Amino acid sequence: MTADDSYGRLDDDDYPAYTMGRAAEMLGTTQGFLRAIGEARLITPLRSEGGHRRYSRYQLRIAARARELVDQGTPIEAACRIIVLEDQLEEAQRINAEYRRAAEDSAPPAAA
């Protein structure tokens, strides 16, 4: 990968651009917290060639939501489950909206 390719990937939400230390610093949390949400399978960081965890901006947003819930007193395992359920609900609502639009588009015009 050339330097130009790397710079282009910085706009990619899924590009694992952040080390564990930098991610923890950005979130104002500990590396242990990031390990814990990884162990709970909320996020799965990619690994560098040296085996170090690397996080994407998308994963940092999820981790920030987990931290918000934990800061409110929610146990970490419950926070992870809540986030998964929120994501599933959002996806179901998006799919339902698509079905509604498709049904409206294919419905015959109402008789006057």
N, C-alpha and C positions, 0 to 999 in steps of 0.2 A: 504494500500500500504506500503510495507516495504522500508527501506532505499535503498536496492539493486535495487528495482523496480524504485525508484525515480532517482537514478543515471543513470540507463539505458535509461530513458526517456529524459535525457539532450541532447542526440544526435538527438532527434525528433524535426524537424523544427516546428511542430504544437503544441508542448508542451508549455502551458502558464506559462513560468518560471519567467517572469519579472513583477514586480509591476509597477504601473503607474509612480511613482517617479523615479525608476531605468530606465525605458524605456525612459522617458523624458531626463534624464541625459545622457544616452547613445547616444541619437539622437541630443543632444545639443538644445533642444527645451523646450517648457513649457508643463505642464500638460493640460493647456487649449487647446493647439494645438491638443493633442491626443484626448481630448474630442470632439473637432470640427470635426476631421476626422471620429470619431465614430458616431457623429450626422449626418454626411453626408453619413453614411453607407459604407464608404470605408473599414473599418475594424470593426469587432465586437469582442471586447475583451471578454474573458470568465470572469466569476465572481468567486471569492473565496467564501468559505462558509460564510464569513463575509460580502460579497457583494462588495469586492474590485476588481477593474479591474486588469486582468492579461493578459500579452501579450506574444505571441510566437515570435520566431526569424523570421518566415515568415512574421508576421504582422509588425515587426519592419522594415523589408526591404521595405514593402509597404509604411510605414509611412516615411521612409527616402526618398523615391522617391517623396512623396507628399511634404515633406519639401524642397527638391531640387527645385521643380517647384514653390513653394510659394516664396522661396528666390530669384527666377528669376523674381518675380513680378506677377505671375499668381494668381488670386483669388482662395481661398481654394476650393470653390465649383467646379470651372473649373479644378483645379488640380486633384481633386478626379475623375471627369468625364474623364479626359485624361487618368488617370491610368486604369480605368475600360475599356476604349476603347483599350488601348495598350494591356491589358490582353486578350480581346476578339480577337484582331487581331492576337496575338501570337498563341492562341488556334486554330483559323481558318487556319493559315499557317501550323500548326502541322498536323491538320486533312487532309489538301490538300496534304501534302507531303506523308502521309500514303496512301491516295487514289492513288497518282501517282505511288508509289512503288507497290501497289497491282495490278494496271493496267499493269505496266511493267512486273511484274512476271507472269501475266496470258495471256499476249499477245503472239500470235503464232510467231515463229521465222520468220524473213524476208526471202523471197525467194532470192536466189543468181542469 
